[in-house]
């Protein structure tokens, strides 16, 4: 799945030969060839080398800003930049470029300008400085500064400020859209979800009717759905609470606007906003809560499909789990890899939710319900939360370190503290989010205690309830 990432150098870039809304040809060429064309169209090869380099740095960073923020693709266009000098850089299709300019571009095309503390390529606004003046770099002005002995970096600092740096040798990758291949919805967990949560929280500063997401942790829970649905209402999209391509790119578009990412005085994007938290897939040898969640789904589906063997929900992705995953993939006609990629997770999860639709979620003492399919966490409010609280309270009667809670159906700070205490008790990572692994551990303990509460002391295997 695609998602948020640090900037890279595109292998190819597509240029629209006209203003954005005018019918015109699109030309796709390598990024270095694009910059060579732009530089040869905008500046003179006879300028001092420091001036040439400063201008080329600005041209590279400008183009990368358009690519990274998906300035045009977020608006539904099928190109990355135009050759209209009203909004973008000069580009003359098919033109030759100057040899010395080509040599400089080949040397520095994978370097770009950033504002210190931020990761996105700086929107390095510039103009010729004679016929047109603007905030940012003056192309003709760089000539005089170079003649005064300033280095390329000093020239850039002169125009863009002392708080800039040059990122060098950025990776080269092919451009692909950042929209997730599988729509994000309740129960999704990924870096793409975290990106949406961070963006919606920032957008809500400008649009207060969009509710904040309490914990932008990459887990698509009820508060994320509420925020997505309200965003869709505000911006005239189908308010289904699901993030498909249309909603993804509209969020990107509005986020770019409120952060001013396509302006010289951008708020900027910090590294922790795009730090990856989720692996692309789970495979043999992995351990942890994510493995627990996969095993829980497999164990449940095994009750309904003879072709899927049950597995132990132990958080260890061993050979049994790998074989069970292959059985799932075979059952649902997926590539048989034994590893859980997004497609495998999605089909298991959607099938699981289909079975849950037939189950009435109502608390009956002693009755254990399966994981509701939706992560529960701070801010969640539903009958399922109340059922969780009833389970917690019953357990608290026997285990002193687990605090009791008010069964209100609202997941507040008391419930959060109780969930963390239970996760610590089970040896599960204390995320304060009730996913499949935590729900399974809580309901198993509840069932053991409920069915054995008339036994004598010492007859609760594994639990110290003294």
C-alpha positions in Angstrom: 0.0 0.0 0.0 1.1 3.5 -0.7 1.2 6.2 1.9 3.1 9.0 3.4 6.9 9.1 2.7 9.9 11.2 2.7 10.7 13.0 -0.6 12.5 11.3 -3.5 13.7 12.1 -6.9 11.2 10.9 -9.5 12.6 8.7 -12.3 10.2 10.4 -14.7 8.1 13.5 -14.6 5.0 14.3 -16.8 4.7 17.9 -18.1 1.5 19.4 -19.4 2.3 21.7 -22.3 -0.1 24.5 -21.4 -2.1 26.0 -18.6 -3.6 23.4 -16.2 -7.2 23.6 -17.5 -6.4 23.9 -21.2 -6.3 20.9 -23.6 -2.7 20.2 -24.4 -0.2 17.4 -24.9 1.5 15.7 -21.9 5.2 14.9 -22.2 6.9 12.4 -20.0 10.7 12.5 -19.7 13.4 11.7 -17.1 13.7 14.2 -14.2 17.3 15.2 -15.1 16.3 15.9 -18.7 13.3 18.0 -17.5 15.6 20.1 -15.3 18.1 20.5 -18.2 15.3 21.7 -20.4 14.0 24.2 -17.8 17.5 25.5 -17.0 18.3 25.9 -20.7 15.0 27.7 -21.2 15.3 30.1 -18.3 19.0 31.0 -17.7 22.1 31.8 -19.8 24.9 29.3 -20.0 27.4 32.2 -19.9 26.4 33.2 -16.3 28.9 32.5 -13.5 28.9 28.9 -12.4 27.7 29.9 -8.9 24.7 31.6 -10.4 23.9 28.7 -12.6 24.1 26.2 -9.7 21.9 28.4 -7.4 19.3 28.7 -10.1 19.3 24.9 -10.9 18.9 24.1 -7.1 15.9 26.4 -7.1 14.5 24.8 -10.3 15.0 21.3 -8.9 13.3 22.1 -5.5 10.4 23.9 -7.2 9.6 20.9 -9.4 10.1 18.4 -6.5 7.6 20.4 -4.4 5.0 20.0 -7.1 5.7 16.3 -7.2 5.9 15.7 -3.5 2.7 17.6 -2.6 0.9 16.1 -5.7 -0.1 19.6 -6.5 -1.8 18.7 -9.7 -2.6 15.1 -9.2 -4.5 15.9 -6.0 -6.7 18.1 -8.2 -7.4 15.2 -10.6 -4.9 16.0 -13.3 -2.8 13.3 -14.9 0.4 15.3 -14.9 2.9 16.5 -12.4 3.7 20.1 -13.6 2.9 22.4 -16.5 5.0 24.6 -18.7 2.9 27.6 -18.0 5.1 30.3 -16.5 2.1 31.8 -14.8 2.2 28.9 -12.3 5.3 26.8 -13.1 8.6 26.7 -14.9 9.4 27.3 -18.5 9.7 24.1 -20.5 10.1 23.9 -24.3 9.3 20.4 -25.6 12.1 19.0 -27.8 14.6 21.8 -27.3 18.3 21.1 -27.0 20.1 22.0 -23.7 23.4 23.7 -23.1 26.3 21.3 -22.4 27.6 23.1 -19.3 24.1 23.3 -17.8 23.6 19.6 -18.6 26.8 18.7 -16.7 25.8 20.7 -13.6 22.3 19.0 -13.6 23.8 15.5 -13.9 25.9 16.4 -10.9 23.2 17.9 -8.6 19.8 16.7 -9.8 19.3 14.5 -6.7 19.9 17.4 -4.3 17.2 19.9 -3.2 16.6 22.8 -0.8 14.7 22.3 2.5 13.8 24.6 5.4 15.6 23.5 8.5 13.4 21.2 10.6 11.2 20.2 7.7 11.3 17.5 5.1 9.4 18.7 2.0 11.3 20.3 -0.8 11.1 24.0 -0.3 8.8 25.9 -2.6 11.7 27.9 -4.1 9.7 30.7 -5.7 11.8 32.7 -8.2 11.4 35.1 -11.1 13.7 36.7 -13.6 14.1 39.8 -11.4 13.9 42.2 -14.4 10.6 42.0 -16.1 9.0 40.3 -13.1 9.9 40.6 -9.4 8.6 38.4 -6.7 9.4 37.1 -3.2 12.2 34.6 -3.6 15.1 34.3 -5.9 15.9 36.8 -8.6 17.5 35.0 -11.5 19.4 38.0 -12.8 20.2 39.0 -9.2 22.1 35.7 -8.8 24.6 36.9 -11.4 25.6 40.0 -9.5 25.9 37.9 -6.2 28.0 35.4 -8.0 30.3 38.1 -9.3 30.7 39.3 -5.7 32.1 35.9 -4.8 29.1 34.2 -3.1 28.9 30.5 -3.3 25.7 28.8 -4.7 24.5 28.0 -1.2 25.2 31.6 0.0 23.2 32.9 -2.9 20.3 30.6 -1.9 20.5 31.8 1.7 20.5 35.4 0.5 17.1 34.8 -1.0 15.5 32.1 1.1 17.0 32.8 4.5 19.7 31.4 6.7 17.6 28.5 7.9 17.9 26.3 4.8 19.9 23.2 4.0 20.7 21.1 1.0 19.5 17.5 1.0 22.0 15.5 -1.1 21.7 12.2 -3.0 18.0 11.6 -2.4 16.8 8.2 -3.6 15.4 7.9 -7.2 12.0 6.2 -7.4 9.1 5.9 -9.8 6.1 8.1 -9.2 3.0 6.3 -8.0 0.0 7.9 -6.5 -0.1 8.0 -2.7 -3.8 7.0 -2.5 -4.1 3.6 -0.8 -4.9 0.7 -3.1 -7.5 -0.6 -0.7 -9.9 2.1 0.8 -9.3 2.9 4.4 -12.2 2.3 6.8 -13.1 1.2 10.3 -10.6 -1.4 11.4 -7.8 -0.4 9.0 -4.4 0.0 10.5 -1.5 1.5 8.5 0.8 4.4 8.0 -1.7 5.7 5.4 -4.3 5.9 8.2 -1.9 7.8 10.4 -1.2 10.2 7.6 -4.9 10.9 7.2 -5.4 11.4 10.9 -2.5 13.9 11.1 -3.8 15.8 8.1 -7.4 15.9 9.3 -6.3 17.2 12.7 -4.4 20.0 11.0 -7.3 20.8 8.6 -9.6 21.0 11.6 -7.7 24.0 12.9 -9.1 25.9 9.9 -12.4 24.0 9.8 -13.4 23.6 13.4 -16.5 21.5 12.6 -14.3 18.6 11.7 -13.7 16.8 15.0 -10.1 16.1 16.2 -8.8 12.6 16.3 -7.6 11.9 19.9 -4.7 9.6 19.1 -3.3 9.7 15.5 -1.8 6.2 15.9 -2.6 4.7 12.5 -5.7 2.8 13.8 -8.9 3.7 12.0 -11.4 3.8 14.8 -14.8 5.6 15.4 -13.3 9.0 15.9 -11.4 8.8 12.6 -14.6 7.7 10.9 -16.4 10.7 12.4 -13.7 13.1 11.3 -13.6 11.6 7.8 -17.4 11.8 7.4 -17.5 15.4 8.5 -14.7 16.3 6.1 -16.6 14.7 3.3 -19.7 16.7 4.3 -17.8 20.0 4.4 -16.2 19.4 1.0 -19.2 17.9 -0.8 -18.1 14.3 -1.0 -20.2 11.2 -0.3 -20.2 11.1 3.5 -19.6 7.4 3.9 -16.6 7.7 6.3 -14.4 5.7 4.0 -11.2 7.1 2.5 -11.0 6.1 -1.2 -9.0 8.0 -3.8 -11.4 10.9 -4.1 -11.4 11.6 -0.3 -7.7 10.9 0.0 -6.7 13.4 -2.7 -9.2 16.0 -1.4 -7.6 15.7 2.0 -4.2 16.1 0.4 -5.4 19.2 -1.5 -6.9 20.9 1.6 -3.9 20.0 3.7 -1.5 21.5 1.2 -3.6 24.7 1.3 -3.9 25.1 5.0 -0.2 24.3 5.5 0.8 26.5 2.5 3.1 23.8 1.3 3.1 25.4 -2.2 4.2 28.8 -0.9 7.6 30.1 0.2 6.3 30.7 3.8 5.1 27.1 4.2 4.4 25.7 7.7 6.4 22.7 6.6 6.2 19.0 7.3 8.2 17.5 10.1 9.9 14.1 9.9 7.7 12.5 12.7 4.6 13.2 10.5 5.8 10.7 7.9 7.7 8.3 10.1 6.8 4.7 9.1 5.2 2.6 11.9 3.8 -0.3 10.1 5.6 -3.0 8.2 4.4 -3.7 4.6 3.6 -7.3 5.5 3.9 -10.0 8.2 5.8 -13.2 7.5 7.3 -16.2 9.2 9.6 -15.1 12.1 7.6 -12.0 13.0 6.1 -11.6 16.5 3.8 -9.2 18.3 0.3 -7.9 18.5 -0.1 -7.6 14.8 0.6 -11.4 14.5 -1.9 -12.0 17.3 -4.6 -10.1 15.3 -3.9 -12.2 12.2 -4.1 -15.4 14.2 -7.3 -14.4 15.8 -9.0 -13.8 12.4 -7.6 -17.1 11.1 -8.8 -19.0 14.1 -12.3 -17.5 13.8 -12.5 -18.2 10.0 -11.4 -21.8 10.6 -14.7 -22.4 12.3 -16.5 -21.8 9.0 -14.1 -23.0 6.4 -12.9 -26.6 6.4 -10.0 -25.5 4.1 -8.5 -23.2 6.8 -6.8 -24.8 9.8 -7.1 -23.2 13.3 -3.9 -21.7 14.8 -2.8 -20.8 18.3 -3.2 -17.1 19.0 0.3 -16.7 20.5 1.7 -13.8 18.6 4.4 -15.9 17.0 4.4 -16.2 13.2 5.7 -19.8 13.0 5.3 -22.5 10.3 1.8 -23.3 11.5 0.7 -19.7 11.0 2.4 -19.5 7.6 0.7 -22.7 6.5 -2.7 -21.4 7.7 -2.1 -18.1 5.8 -1.4 -20.1 2.6 -4.7 -22.0 3.2 -6.5 -18.6 3.5 -4.9 -17.4 0.3 -5.8 -20.6 -1.5 -9.3 -20.4 -0.2 -9.8 -16.8 -1.4 -7.8 -17.2 -4.7 -4.9 -15.0 -3.7 -1.2 -15.4 -4.5 0.0 -18.2 -2.2 3.0 -16.6 -0.4 2.4 -17.5 3.3 2.9 -13.8 4.1 0.1 -11.4 5.1 0.1 -8.5 2.8 -2.6 -5.9 2.6 -4.7 -7.9 0.2 -4.7 -11.0 2.4 -5.5 -9.0 5.5 -8.3 -7.2 3.8 -10.1 -10.3 2.6 -9.8 -12.0 6.0 -11.0 -8.8 7.7 -14.0 -8.2 5.4 -15.0 -11.9 5.6 -14.8 -11.7 9.4 -17.0 -8.6 9.5 -19.5 -10.4 7.3 -19.9 -13.1 9.9 -20.2 -10.5 12.7 -23.3 -8.9 11.0 -25.4 -11.9 12.2 -24.3 -11.6 15.8 -26.3 -9.4 18.2 -23.8 -7.4 20.3 -25.6 -7.3 23.7 -24.1 -8.0 27.1 -25.4 -11.1 28.8 -23.6 -12.2 31.9 -21.2 -15.1 31.2 -21.6 -14.8 27.4 -18.4 -14.1 25.5 -18.7 -12.2 22.2 -16.1 -12.2 19.4 -13.9 -9.2 18.7 -16.3 -6.6 17.2 -14.0 -5.9 14.3 -13.4 -2.2 15.2 -10.5 -1.1 17.5 -11.8 0.5 20.7 -9.8 3.4 22.2 -10.0 6.8 23.9 -13.1 8.6 22.5 -14.9 5.5 21.3 -18.6 5.4 22.3 -20.9 2.5 21.6 -22.7 -0.5 23.1 -19.5 -2.6 22.4 -17.6 -0.3 24.7 -20.1 -0.9 27.4 -19.7 -4.7 26.9 -16.0 -4.2 27.2 -16.5 -2.3 30.4 -18.7 -5.0 31.9 -15.9 -7.6 31.1 -13.4 -5.3 32.8 -15.5 -4.9 35.9 -16.0 -8.6 36.3 -12.2 -9.2 36.0 -11.6 -6.3 38.5 -13.5 -8.3 41.1 -10.8 -10.9 41.1 -7.6 -9.1 40.1 -6.8 -6.1 42.3 -4.4 -4.4 39.9 -7.2 -4.0 37.3 -9.3 -0.9 38.2 -13.1 -1.0 37.7 -14.8 1.4 35.4 -18.3 3.0 35.0 -20.1 1.0 32.3 -21.3 4.1 30.4 -20.4 3.0 26.9 -17.9 5.8 26.6 -14.2 4.9 26.4 -12.8 7.6 28.7 -9.6 7.9 30.7 -10.8 5.4 33.3 -11.4 2.7 30.7 -8.0 3.7 29.1 -6.2 3.1 32.4 -8.0 -0.2 32.9 -7.1 -1.4 29.4 -3.4 -0.5 29.9 -3.4 -2.4 33.2 -4.9 -5.4 31.4 -2.4 -5.2 28.6 0.4 -5.1 31.1 -1.1 -8.0 32.9 -1.2 -10.0 29.7 2.2 -9.0 28.5 0.7 -7.2 25.5 2.1 -3.9 24.3 0.2 -1.3 26.4 -1.2 0.7 23.5 -4.5 1.5 25.3 -6.3 0.4 22.1 -8.4 -2.7 22.2 -7.8 -4.7 19.0 -8.3 -8.3 18.3 -5.5 -9.5 20.5 -6.5 -7.5 23.6 -10.2 -8.3 23.1 -9.3 -12.0 22.9 -7.2 -11.9 26.0 -9.9 -10.0 28.0 -12.7 -12.3 27.0 -10.7 -15.5 27.6 -9.8 -14.3 31.1 -13.4 -13.2 31.7 -14.7 -16.6 30.6 -12.1 -18.5 32.8 -13.1 -16.4 35.8 -16.8 -16.6 35.2 -16.8 -20.4 34.7 -14.5 -21.0 37.6 -15.7 -18.5 40.2 -16.9 -21.2 42.5 -13.7 -23.1 42.5 -11.3 -23.1 45.4 -8.2 -21.0 45.7 -5.4 -22.2 43.5 -7.9 -23.7 40.9 -7.5 -20.8 38.5 -4.6 -21.9 36.3 -2.3 -19.1 35.4 -4.1 -16.3 37.3 -3.1 -15.0 40.7 -6.5 -13.8 42.1 -5.6 -13.9 45.8 
